[in-house]
Amino acid sequence: MTENDQSRLLPRAYYTATVAAFLVSTPETVLGALLVNSEMAVEPPQRDAWLQEIAVLKTTLQGLD
């Protein structure tokens, strides 16, 4: 698949970044991308789950950039 073909596909992720970029992004920035790209209303429990997942990922991915 060429780069041009990939640009025509629907996005498969609400957020995408390199590990290094993710680690320096604030949780609010990542959450903002998730919220903007969500196809439905995001209720507080979903928002809170995403924030917890962001925190876990940031801790787990330290040193892998």
URRAPE-V119208 format. One line per field, one symbol per residue. phi: phi as a letter, one per 30 degrees, with the letter a starting at -180 (. if undefined). burial: # if it has 9 or more other ideal C-beta (glycine too) atoms within 8 Angstrom, else .. A space follows every 50 residues. Layout:
phi = ???
burial = ???
This chain:
phi = .ddddddcdddcbdbbadeedddcddedddeeddddcddbdcdeddeddd dddddddddddeicd
burial = ..................#..##.#.#..##.###.##........#..# #..##.##..#....
